[in-house]
Amino acid sequence: MKHRTRAAMALVVAGLLAATTGCSSSGPKTSTSAPGGSGGSSAAASAPATADNSHAGTLYDQLPAQYRNGIEEAIIDNYPPDSWLDSNQKLTGIDPEMAEALSKVIGVPINVHTEQFTNMLLGVSSGRYDFAADTTVTAERIKTYDMTTYIQGPYQFLTLADKPAIGQSPLDLCGLALAQLAGDQAIPIMQGWSDQCTSAGKKPIQIVQYPNATAILLSLISGRVAAFPGGVITIGWMAKSRAQNRDWNISGFTFAERRNSFITQKDTGLAPVLEAAVNQLIKDGTYQQIMLKYVPESALITTSETNPQV
């Protein structure tokens, strides 16, 4: 198995029965292992899986040889509804469930590692991870990576319910401190708004970057920042679930319509298999069953594609 960072939490999401019974066959194999936590400690994060490879032969046959013993995936750490640890310390959310579903239709284990967003991209670039989730498609990224879509949605603004709503223009943001996930595609857009503010003789926008959703929410509660411009998938879940036991409001203008993707190195042959797997999950209804637990129907896609026009 490939090298894992100390910060990563590993979760193999396929074939519990095959691993525990020690069965073998000449076809594609699936297995499961105990998840590893930070610094090598054990963590109670697991996903039930019983992979039936009888319907996965075609995709398995398309899979390049280097992936047939398992695929390493990076997912974003502590960023509901994408992934988080529930009250039982079990890794849950869209990403772990999609990993399990993809593992079943492709026919190999997918080993899931939680990472901060910037480390996810670095890990794919270095070959530490074969692919990563939760990556917004941009023209710049497509130059370097293959990007396979699986969810969509624009950005809007999250504030505490008892705080002022955000206005309908970037100039309404002048002088405010805004939180953002480190490395997010919205940062250059926010910097552009700040330039508009200073050009108009107003105070600039302060952009405060954080490693995960919990840090963002705590900064909002403390008053350090006024708002979080986040994807409606993320902030919608925060408001719906009363994150940090608080009431939240979503307001302001929408911007940066986004399509999130699975990201791989260029031309490895993995992206076409991921695309076919997502489309199979859409066709059989598994995709919809997973996604509608966490996001509104408007966030679902009808067809996955690799490197769409931006």
N, C-alpha and C positions, 0 to 999 in steps of 0.2 A: 504494500500500500504506500501511496505517496506520502511525503513529509507533511506533517501537520503543525501549524503554529500553536504556541502555548495558549493563545487567546481563543483558539477555535474549539468549538464543541462538536464532536463528530457523532453522526447519527446515520447508521446504515438502514435504509428504508426498503428492504426487500427480503422475502424468503425466510421468514422466521421458522417455518416448519422444516424447510430443507436443512437449515443450519443445525437445528436441535436434534434431528434424526440422523444426520450424517449421511444422507442419501446422496448418490451421485448419478450422473447420466452423461451421455456423449453430447448432449445439446447444451444450450446456454444455461448457466447456473445462476442461482440467486442465493444470497446468504445474508445473515445479520450478525452484528457484533455489538458488544456493550459499548454505549456511548462514552467518550472520554471528555473530561472537563478541563478547565484551565489548570495548567501545571501538572497534567496527568491524573488529576483526581477524578473519581467516578461521579457522574451526574445523572440524576433520574430523568433523563430526556429520552424518549423513545417513541416510535410510531409503529403501530401494529401493521403487519404486512404479510400477506400470503400470496406470493406471486404465482400466477398461473401462466406459464410460458407457452401453453398450447396455442395462444392467439397472438404471440409476439414474434413468430419466426421471421416474418418478412422484414420487420424493422431490425431485428437482431442480425439478419443477413446483410443489411445495409451498413451496419455499424463497423467502422474501421477496427482493425485487429487490436490496436492498442487500448481500446475501451472495453473489450469483451470480458475482462475480469473485474470490471467495476469502473464507475465514473465518479470523479470528485467534484462536488458542487459547493460553491460559497453562497451563503444567503446572509442578508443583512441582520445584524445583531440587535435585538430588543427594539423592534420597529413595527408594532401592531398596525394593521392586521397581517403584515407580511410574515413576521415571526416574533414569538416571545415565549417566555416560560410561564405556564399557568400556575395555579395555586399548588399543584402537586409537583412542580418543577419539571413538567413535561413540555418539551418543545412543541409548540402548536402554531397554527396560522396557515395562510395560503401556501407559503413556500414549502414547509414540511409535507403538507398534503399533496401538493403538486409533484414533489419529488417522489413520493410513494407511488402516485398514479403513473408517472413517467417510467419509473422502474418496472412496473408491471407490464406496460405495453411494449417497452423496449426489450425487456428480458434480462437485464443485468442489475446488480446492486448500484444504487446511487448513494454515495457517502456524503452527508451534509455537514458543512462546517459553518458556524456562525462567525461573522467578521464585521468590523466596521467597514463602511462603504468604500472608502479609499483603498483599504487593504484588499477588498474583493477584486478590484480592477488590477491592482498590482499583482495579485495572486494568479489571475488569468494570464496576464502578460508574461509572467515568469515561468508559467507551466505548473505552478504549485496546485492550481485548480484547473479542471477541464472546462468548466463553465460557471457562470455566476448569474443569479437572478436579480430582479429589481433594478435594472439598468435602463434608463430612459434612452430611447433611440434619438441620436443626433447625427447630422451629416458629418461632423468631425469624427465621432466615434466609429462610424461605418468605414472610414478610411483605414482604421486600424483593426477593427474586430468584425466578426459576423454577428448579427443581432437578430434574434428570432422572437417575434412579438407574442405576448400572451395576455395582456391586460391594457386598459387605456383610461384616460381621464385628465382633465385640466387641473391647474392650481387655483386655490383661493386662500382666504386668510382665516386663521383660527385665533380667537381671543377668548379670555374669560368672559362669561356671560354678563358679569356686572361691570365690564369695562366698555369704553366707547367702541362702536362698530367702526370698521374701516370704510373709508370713502370709495368713490368710484373712479378715481384718477390716481396715477402714480404721484402726482403733486400733493395729494392728501397724505402721503407717507413721509414727506420731508420732515426731518428732525426726529423721526422715530427710530427706536432700536428694534430690529427685526431678527428673529432667530432663523437659522437654517442649518440643515444637515451638512456637515463638512463634505465638500466635493460635489454637492448637488448641482444639477444643470441650471437651476434658477439663480445661482449666485451671479453670473455675468449679467443676467437680466436685471437683478436688483442693483448691481453696480451702475447699470445704465440709467435706472431711475434716479439714483443718487446724483449722477451727473446732470440730469434734467433739473433737479432741485437747485444745485449750486448755480447752474446757468440762469435760473430764474431768480437768483438772489436769495434763495432760501437755504436753510440748514441741510447738510447732507444726511443721508440715511446711514445709520450705523448697522452693519451686518455682523451678527455674532454667530459664529459657527460652533456646532456641538456634535459629539460623536454618535448620539442616539436619541430616540424619542423621549426617553425619561428625562434626560438632561434638558431637552427643549421645553418639556412641560413644566419642570421645576423652575426654569428661568421665567416662564410666563407667570407662574404663581408668585414668585418672589418680586415681580415687577421689574426685573432687569431688562426685559424686552416687552414690547407692546403687543406683538402679534407674530404668528408663525405662518408664512406663506408656504403651504404644503399641498401635495396632491390631494384632491378631494377624496380619494380612496382612503388615505391615511387620516386626514383630519375628520372625515366623516365618521370613521371608526372611533376616533378619540371622543368625539361629541356623543355618539350613540352609546358608548360604553361608560360614559362619565369617567374618563381617565383621571387618575389621582383623586377620585371621589369628588370631582368638581363639575360644575355646569359650564358648558362651553358654547360659544356662538361662532357661526361661520358667516362671513360677510365680505363685502368688497367686490371688486371686479375679478373676473377669471382671466387667466393668461396661460401661455405655454401649454397648449393641448399636448398631452404626452402619451406615448405608447411605451410601456415597459416591456423589456425583453430579457431573454436568456442570452448572455454574451459569451462568445468563444473566441479563441484565436482565429485568424483568417485561414480559411481553406484547410481546416483539419478534417473535414468530413463529418463532424459531429452536428453542426447546425442543421443540415437537411434532415437528419434523423430526429432531432428535437422538434423541428417544424412538423414533420409527419406524425410524430407522437402526439403533439398538442392537437392537431387536426383530428386525429383518431379519438382523443378524449372529448373533443367538441361533438363529433359525430355520434358517439355512444352515450352522451349526456353526463359523463363523469365530470367534465370540466365545469358545467353549469352547477352541478350538485356541490362541488367544492367552493366555487366562487361566490355563490349566492348566500353562503353562510356568513360572508365577511363584507361584501361590497354590493352596491346597487346594480341593477341589471344594466344600466347605462355604461358600466365599466367593463362589461364583457365584450369580447371580440367574437366575430362569426367565422373568421379564418385567420390562422397564423401564417405569417410570411417572414422570410428572412431578408434583411437589408431593404426594407420598404423605402419608397421615395419619401424624402423629407422636405 
